[in-house]
Amino acid sequence: MQNYNKYQLPNQEEDALIKNAIIVFDTSSILDFYYYSTHTQEEIFKTVFNKIKNRLWLPFQVYFEYMKNREKVMTKPIESYKNLLIKNSGTKDSGHFDEILSIVKKFQKEEVTIAKGQLKTLIQKTQKNDKHPYFEEGYFDLLEKRIELLENYLLKTDKELNEFRQKLESDIENKVKLIESIKDKDPVKVSIEKYFKIGLEFNYTDLIEIIKEGEFRYKNEIPPGYEDFDEKTGFQKYGDLIFWKQILKFSEEQKKPVILVTNDNKKDWWHFDGNRNLKIPRHELISEFFSVNENGFWMYNSNDFLFKIKEILKLKIEDKALEEVNKVYRAKSHEFDDSAIGDWIFHNYDSDMMLTFEGNEKDGGLDFLLATKESKNHGFSIYKGRGSRYTSLLKPIQAILFKKEKIIESYFLERLTQIIVCRDKLQAESIAAHLVRKNPAKLLRQNENDFNLIIGYTNEDGDKFYKIADSNDDTEKTSTTGNTQ
């Protein structure tokens, strides 16, 4: 029983851990500070980091990755600002203002012209008093004036929008200059180096040994880091394993418990529950940690860590700051709203009724059910895509097909669709590229009569879904426009 307890975290032990543990942040949790407002950054630095500064430690690998990526993350908002104005071929979520301007211009030049033409025809058809239809002269004057007012209003609106565009463009330039001006001063970097002790770098020989071990671990999906294998090259593939080894070495020397704060929510770090929520650290990580240090190990994301440390250490962190951290975490960690998928399904499939399953109701294998009067039920199962490796496609297909007959029988389905929801377009396209490989292609072909697979992604807010691929595309609608309620 004592050996099993290390995989749990009772409240009493959690209190002791928060009060005494060495606190380690990974690269994802450090870089996320650049997505917080200046006020929230300062709130965390002064209220939290200042209180626990003697316990904050950064593995050298994390510091190396942070320094390598910080400027790219800092300047990322520049593209977001520019996308407000101009259409970017790399993303659908861009060019909003120019799209508004285009719609107004089109209405002004085309629709009003059509309306004026229709009015002219209407007058011509009703002006002869010797046959029907006939209306006296001036009957349509009010309508003519309204169209004229509309035309003048649109001309004025077009002018004002162009003037506003110039202002918006100028303000965006100022925002961009401000972002670029703080790169050298960077208050986040200053605070990281002020509050954290930074660990020592492994030598090259040590790194080669870790990579050799990593090849075995990744082949057998032993955490951490195997989810990065197909996405990175060289030493980068083993970055998570390298900093994990640095944590193990440091904890063995210090003989103290460790808390790891990470916003990496892939399955090579976490066990997940049936509703795709983080549950506990992978037991392999806990077991490996206890092999060098029996003082305790646990993991939190930034959001949960700040909530716990506020509660246990009685810190006065503003709720506004916590809300912002939570919002960034959800956006960055692909915490999508199921209703976004539901909206997409509703607008792309015909039905008489749509049912949404929640909580324990999902245990039956479905998230959504479309029903018709003819009892042609269509079930949808949502799977949160993690990574972009071949197994990221094959495993969810195998898992759902194993349960397919039972799900179809339980809900009287004519068709079952699995939707793999990815964090972005790149990941969705990477997973979709595996559809042509032998095993998934064979499985999908064997089950095409009552099963199909859809791969897509949500926007950063998690409230809009876009389809990238459908294994049964020729029988389904091809719209990729997501909808919001």
C-alpha distance (Angstrom), angle and dihedral (degrees) to the residues before:
residue distance angle dihedral
M1 . . .
Q2 3.80 . .
N3 3.81 91.3 .
Y4 3.81 90.7 51.6
N5 3.81 93.1 51.2
K6 3.79 91.6 73.0
Y7 3.82 88.5 70.7
Q8 3.82 91.5 58.1
L9 3.80 132.0 61.8
P10 3.83 114.2 -149.8
N11 3.82 116.8 -164.7
Q12 3.80 94.0 -105.8
E13 3.80 92.5 53.0
E14 3.80 90.9 44.1
D15 3.82 90.2 55.6
A16 3.81 90.8 51.9
L17 3.80 91.4 46.0
I18 3.82 93.8 51.5
K19 3.82 90.8 47.4
N20 3.81 98.6 46.0
A21 3.81 113.5 18.1
I22 3.78 128.4 109.1
I23 3.80 103.9 -110.5
V24 3.81 117.1 -140.2
F25 3.80 125.3 -172.5
D26 3.80 121.2 -158.9
T27 3.81 126.2 -143.5
S28 3.81 95.2 -93.5
S29 3.81 94.1 54.1
I30 3.82 92.6 46.1
L31 3.81 95.1 47.8
D32 3.80 90.8 49.1
F33 3.82 88.4 70.5
Y34 3.81 87.0 77.5
Y35 3.81 89.0 64.1
Y36 3.82 92.2 56.0
S37 3.78 124.0 87.8
T38 3.81 117.6 -103.8
H39 3.80 89.0 -108.3
T40 3.82 93.0 54.6
Q41 3.81 91.3 46.0
E42 3.81 90.8 53.6
E43 3.81 91.9 44.2
I44 3.82 91.5 56.4
F45 3.80 95.2 41.5
K46 3.81 95.5 49.1
T47 3.80 101.0 33.4
V48 3.81 101.4 36.2
F49 3.80 111.9 16.6
N50 3.79 93.5 43.0
K51 3.82 89.0 54.2
I52 3.82 95.4 50.5
K53 3.82 100.8 27.8
N54 3.81 92.9 124.8
R55 3.81 89.8 59.7
L56 3.82 101.1 44.1
W57 3.80 114.9 107.9
L58 3.80 132.3 172.5
P59 3.82 122.5 -160.0
F60 3.79 111.1 -128.7
Q61 3.82 90.5 -119.8
V62 3.82 89.8 57.9
Y63 3.80 91.4 48.3
F64 3.82 90.0 48.3
E65 3.83 92.7 50.6
Y66 3.79 90.9 44.3
M67 3.81 93.2 52.8
K68 3.79 90.4 45.4
N69 3.82 94.4 52.3
R70 3.81 105.7 28.3
E71 3.81 97.2 91.7
K72 3.80 92.5 48.3
V73 3.81 90.9 50.9
M74 3.81 92.7 43.6
T75 3.79 92.1 54.7
K76 3.82 95.7 41.7
P77 3.84 91.6 94.8
I78 3.81 87.8 62.1
E79 3.80 90.1 71.0
S80 3.82 90.5 44.7
Y81 3.80 90.9 54.9
K82 3.80 92.3 48.0
N83 3.81 91.0 47.8
L84 3.80 89.5 60.7
L85 3.77 87.9 68.1
I86 3.79 110.9 25.4
K87 3.81 130.5 45.2
N88 3.80 111.5 -110.1
S89 3.80 116.1 -156.2
G90 3.81 89.0 -150.3
T91 3.81 94.8 64.7
K92 3.79 137.2 30.3
D93 3.79 89.8 -147.6
S94 3.81 95.7 78.1
G95 3.80 145.3 80.8
H96 3.80 94.1 48.4
F97 3.80 97.6 152.1
D98 3.79 95.6 43.3
E99 3.81 88.1 49.7
I100 3.83 89.6 55.3
L101 3.79 89.8 49.1
S102 3.79 91.3 48.3
I103 3.81 92.3 51.7
V104 3.82 92.4 50.6
K105 3.82 92.0 47.7
K106 3.78 91.8 48.1
F107 3.81 91.9 49.7
Q108 3.79 90.7 46.7
K109 3.80 95.8 48.9
E110 3.79 102.6 32.7
E111 3.80 113.5 19.9
V112 3.82 96.9 42.8
T113 3.81 90.0 46.9
I114 3.81 89.4 52.4
A115 3.83 90.8 48.2
K116 3.83 91.0 50.8
G117 3.80 90.1 49.3
Q118 3.79 92.0 50.1
L119 3.82 90.8 49.3
K120 3.81 90.7 50.9
T121 3.81 90.0 52.0
L122 3.81 90.5 47.1
I123 3.82 91.7 54.1
Q124 3.80 92.8 45.9
K125 3.81 92.0 51.8
T126 3.82 93.9 50.9
Q127 3.84 104.2 38.1
K128 3.82 100.7 84.5
N129 3.80 109.6 92.9
D130 3.79 94.5 -163.1
K131 3.84 96.0 69.1
H132 3.76 142.9 27.3
P133 2.96 136.0 -62.9
Y134 3.80 93.9 48.0
F135 3.82 134.8 157.8
E136 3.78 125.8 175.4
E137 3.79 120.6 -101.4
G138 3.81 113.0 -80.6
Y139 3.81 93.6 24.6
F140 3.81 91.7 122.5
D141 3.83 96.2 40.9
L142 3.82 92.4 108.7
L143 3.79 91.5 52.9
E144 3.80 90.6 46.9
K145 3.83 90.7 51.7
R146 3.80 91.8 48.8
I147 3.80 92.1 52.7
E148 3.80 89.3 47.0
L149 3.82 90.1 50.6
L150 3.80 89.8 49.3
E151 3.81 91.0 50.1
N152 3.82 91.8 50.2
Y153 3.80 91.6 45.0
L154 3.80 91.4 52.0
L155 3.82 90.8 49.0
K156 3.80 89.1 52.2
T157 3.82 91.9 44.8
D158 3.80 91.4 50.0
K159 3.80 90.6 51.9
E160 3.82 92.9 47.6
L161 3.80 92.4 46.8
N162 3.80 91.2 52.4
E163 3.80 89.4 50.1
F164 3.80 90.0 48.4
R165 3.81 90.0 48.8
Q166 3.80 89.6 58.2
K167 3.82 89.6 51.2
L168 3.81 92.3 47.0
E169 3.80 91.3 48.2
S170 3.81 90.4 50.8
D171 3.81 92.7 47.8
I172 3.81 91.4 48.4
E173 3.81 89.6 52.2
N174 3.82 89.1 52.5
K175 3.82 91.1 49.6
V176 3.81 90.3 49.8
K177 3.81 91.8 49.7
L178 3.81 90.1 50.1
I179 3.81 91.8 52.0
E180 3.79 91.7 47.9
S181 3.81 91.8 47.1
I182 3.83 94.3 59.7
K183 3.81 95.5 51.9
D184 3.80 92.3 93.2
K185 3.81 95.2 39.8
D186 3.84 94.4 41.1
P187 3.84 105.4 169.8
V188 3.81 91.1 -159.5
K189 3.81 92.6 58.8
V190 3.81 90.9 45.3
S191 3.81 91.1 52.6
I192 3.81 94.5 44.4
E193 3.79 90.8 54.0
K194 3.81 91.1 43.2
Y195 3.80 99.1 51.5
F196 3.83 104.6 28.2
K197 3.78 129.4 71.6
I198 3.81 106.8 -140.7
G199 3.79 120.6 -139.1
L200 3.78 129.0 -129.5
E201 3.79 124.1 -89.5
F202 3.81 119.8 -110.5
N203 3.78 113.8 -119.8
Y204 3.79 121.0 -115.8
T205 3.81 94.0 -99.8
D206 3.80 90.7 54.0
L207 3.80 90.7 50.2
I208 3.81 92.7 51.8
E209 3.81 90.3 52.2
I210 3.80 90.7 50.1
I211 3.82 90.4 50.1
K212 3.81 90.8 51.2
E213 3.79 89.3 52.0
G214 3.80 89.6 43.5
E215 3.80 92.3 58.3
F216 3.81 89.5 59.6
R217 3.80 93.9 41.7
Y218 3.80 95.1 49.0
K219 3.80 93.0 46.0
N220 3.81 88.0 56.0
E221 3.83 94.8 37.1
I222 3.79 94.2 -117.0
P223 3.83 108.6 162.1
P224 2.91 146.1 -77.1
G225 3.80 119.2 46.4
Y226 3.80 106.7 1.6
E227 3.82 90.9 116.6
D228 3.83 88.2 66.4
F229 3.80 94.2 55.4
D230 3.82 98.2 97.1
E231 3.81 94.8 35.2
K232 3.81 101.4 55.2
T233 3.80 140.4 42.5
G234 3.81 137.9 -137.8
F235 3.80 117.8 -10.6
Q236 3.83 88.9 -12.0
K237 3.81 89.5 75.3
Y238 3.78 88.5 64.8
G239 3.81 99.0 39.7
D240 3.82 94.3 112.9
L241 3.79 92.0 47.7
I242 3.81 91.6 47.8
F243 3.80 94.6 53.4
W244 3.82 90.0 42.4
K245 3.81 88.9 56.1
Q246 3.82 88.9 48.9
I247 3.81 89.4 53.6
L248 3.81 90.7 50.2
K249 3.80 92.6 49.4
F250 3.81 93.8 47.5
S251 3.82 93.7 45.4
E252 3.81 90.6 49.7
E253 3.80 89.4 54.2
Q254 3.81 95.2 44.5
K255 3.83 98.0 39.6
K256 3.80 90.8 -148.1
P257 3.81 132.9 124.7
V258 3.81 117.2 -95.8
I259 3.79 134.2 -144.4
L260 3.81 116.6 -162.6
V261 3.80 115.7 -156.9
T262 3.80 109.1 -158.5
N263 3.79 134.7 160.9
D264 3.79 91.0 -166.1
N265 3.80 100.9 112.6
K266 3.80 99.6 -178.5
K267 3.79 121.8 130.4
D268 3.82 93.1 -109.5
W269 3.83 86.5 74.4
W270 3.81 105.3 29.2
H271 3.78 144.1 42.9
F272 3.82 111.0 -135.6
D273 3.78 131.6 -150.1
G274 3.81 125.2 -129.3
N275 3.81 92.4 -86.2
R276 3.82 93.8 57.1
N277 3.83 92.5 -104.3
L278 3.80 124.6 139.8
K279 3.78 110.4 -99.9
I280 3.81 116.7 167.8
P281 3.82 138.3 -23.9
R282 3.79 115.1 -82.4
H283 3.80 107.6 -83.8
E284 3.83 90.3 -131.2
L285 3.82 89.1 63.9
I286 3.80 92.8 49.2
S287 3.80 91.2 46.8
E288 3.82 92.9 48.9
F289 3.80 91.5 47.7
F290 3.82 91.8 50.9
S291 3.81 89.6 52.0
V292 3.83 88.3 69.8
N293 3.81 102.3 23.1
E294 3.82 127.3 21.4
N295 3.80 95.5 -170.7
G296 3.80 95.5 98.2
F297 3.81 141.7 -85.8
W298 3.80 132.8 -152.4
M299 3.80 140.0 159.8
Y300 3.80 134.8 -138.3
N301 3.76 135.7 175.3
S302 3.82 115.4 -122.5
N303 3.77 93.0 -99.5
D304 3.82 95.7 52.3
F305 3.81 93.0 40.5
L306 3.80 93.7 55.7
F307 3.80 91.3 45.8
K308 3.82 92.0 50.9
I309 3.79 96.3 44.1
K310 3.80 91.0 48.4
E311 3.80 90.5 51.0
I312 3.82 98.8 43.4
L313 3.82 100.5 36.9
K314 3.83 92.5 37.4
L315 3.80 92.8 -125.1
K316 3.80 120.0 173.3
I317 3.79 99.9 -128.8
E318 3.80 113.5 164.0
D319 3.80 114.4 -110.5
K320 3.80 88.4 -134.4
A321 3.82 90.2 61.5
L322 3.81 92.0 48.3
E323 3.80 90.7 49.6
E324 3.79 90.8 52.1
V325 3.81 92.5 49.4
N326 3.80 89.4 49.7
K327 3.81 91.9 49.3
V328 3.82 92.4 50.4
Y329 3.79 91.8 45.9
R330 3.80 92.6 51.8
A331 3.79 92.5 47.5
K332 3.80 94.7 45.0
S333 3.80 96.8 41.9
H334 3.79 94.4 50.3
E335 3.80 96.5 -110.1
F336 3.77 95.5 168.9
D337 3.78 125.8 -175.1
D338 3.81 112.6 -114.9
S339 3.80 88.2 -140.5
A340 3.83 89.0 69.2
I341 3.80 89.0 61.7
G342 3.79 90.3 42.2
D343 3.81 91.0 53.3
W344 3.79 91.3 50.6
I345 3.81 91.7 49.7
F346 3.81 92.1 46.9
H347 3.82 92.9 52.4
N348 3.81 95.9 43.6
Y349 3.81 103.8 43.6
D350 3.82 131.4 53.3
S351 3.80 118.5 -124.3
D352 3.79 143.4 141.1
M353 3.79 94.8 -133.6
M354 3.80 138.1 14.5
L355 3.80 124.1 -154.8
T356 3.82 123.9 -162.2
F357 3.81 119.3 -156.0
E358 3.81 120.4 -149.2
G359 3.80 137.2 -175.5
N360 3.82 113.1 -21.4
E361 3.80 89.7 2.0
K362 3.82 87.3 76.7
D363 3.81 90.3 64.7
G364 3.80 88.2 87.1
G365 3.80 89.1 68.2
L366 3.81 101.0 -104.3
D367 3.80 134.4 101.6
F368 3.81 97.1 179.9
L369 3.80 135.8 17.4
L370 3.80 126.9 -163.7
A371 3.80 114.9 -159.7
T372 3.81 132.1 -170.9
K373 3.80 133.2 -166.7
E374 3.81 87.9 -109.3
S375 3.86 88.9 58.6
K376 3.79 92.1 -114.5
N377 3.77 93.9 149.1
H378 3.80 120.8 -171.5
G379 3.80 119.3 -163.4
F380 3.81 127.3 -159.3
S381 3.80 126.5 -159.1
I382 3.83 118.0 -167.3
Y383 3.80 121.3 -145.9
K384 3.79 122.1 -174.1
G385 3.81 107.6 -132.6
R386 3.80 114.9 -129.5
G387 3.78 119.6 -170.7
S388 3.79 124.2 -19.3
R389 3.79 102.8 -105.8
Y390 3.80 123.8 127.8
T391 3.82 89.4 -102.1
S392 3.82 89.0 55.8
L393 3.81 85.6 71.1
L394 3.80 103.2 30.6
K395 3.82 99.4 48.8
P396 3.83 98.2 54.1
I397 3.83 90.0 46.0
Q398 3.80 91.3 51.4
A399 3.81 91.8 45.9
I400 3.81 95.8 50.8
L401 3.81 94.1 42.5
F402 3.81 89.6 52.4
K403 3.83 87.6 60.8
K404 3.82 97.0 32.3
E405 3.81 100.0 103.0
K406 3.79 92.7 47.2
I407 3.83 92.5 48.7
I408 3.81 92.8 47.1
E409 3.81 91.6 48.5
S410 3.83 94.1 45.8
Y411 3.81 95.1 51.4
F412 3.85 99.2 29.9
L413 3.79 90.3 -120.0
E414 3.77 126.9 -177.3
R415 3.81 89.7 -167.6
L416 3.80 137.9 12.4
T417 3.81 119.9 -155.1
Q418 3.77 125.4 -168.1
I419 3.82 115.7 -156.5
I420 3.80 117.0 -159.6
V421 3.81 106.4 -157.2
C422 3.81 113.4 -157.1
R423 3.80 129.6 -163.4
D424 3.82 94.2 -118.7
K425 3.79 144.9 -5.6
L426 3.82 94.1 -92.0
Q427 3.81 93.3 55.8
A428 3.81 91.5 45.2
E429 3.81 92.0 51.4
S430 3.82 91.1 46.7
I431 3.81 92.3 52.9
A432 3.82 92.2 42.7
A433 3.81 89.6 54.9
H434 3.83 88.2 67.3
L435 3.83 92.0 61.6
V436 3.80 91.3 90.2
R437 3.81 93.8 55.1
K438 3.77 117.0 110.7
N439 3.82 103.6 -106.4
P440 3.83 101.1 43.7
A441 3.82 91.4 40.0
K442 3.81 90.4 52.5
L443 3.82 93.8 46.9
L444 3.80 92.7 48.5
R445 3.80 92.8 46.6
Q446 3.81 91.8 50.3
N447 3.82 91.5 51.8
E448 3.82 101.5 34.8
N449 3.83 94.3 113.7
D450 3.81 93.6 69.5
F451 3.80 106.5 6.9
N452 3.79 138.1 58.0
L453 3.78 136.7 169.0
I454 3.81 126.8 -134.6
I455 3.80 122.9 -166.0
G456 3.80 120.8 -164.2
Y457 3.77 145.6 131.3
T458 3.79 141.5 -127.0
N459 3.78 128.8 -127.3
E460 3.83 120.4 -105.8
D461 3.80 92.2 -88.2
G462 3.79 90.5 52.8
D463 3.81 92.2 -131.1
K464 3.82 101.1 105.6
F465 3.82 129.2 55.7
Y466 3.81 128.0 -153.3
K467 3.80 124.3 -167.1
I468 3.81 118.4 -136.1
A469 3.81 103.3 171.7
D470 3.80 141.5 4.5
S471 3.80 122.2 -166.6
N472 3.81 88.4 -147.8
D473 3.80 98.1 37.0
D474 3.78 98.6 146.3
T475 3.80 91.1 64.0
E476 3.79 97.6 43.1
K477 3.77 134.5 64.1
T478 3.77 113.1 -91.6
S479 3.81 100.1 -146.7
T480 3.80 113.2 133.9
T481 3.76 96.6 -175.4
G482 3.76 112.4 117.6
N483 3.77 121.8 -150.7
T484 3.78 135.8 -147.2
Q485 3.74 128.3 -149.6
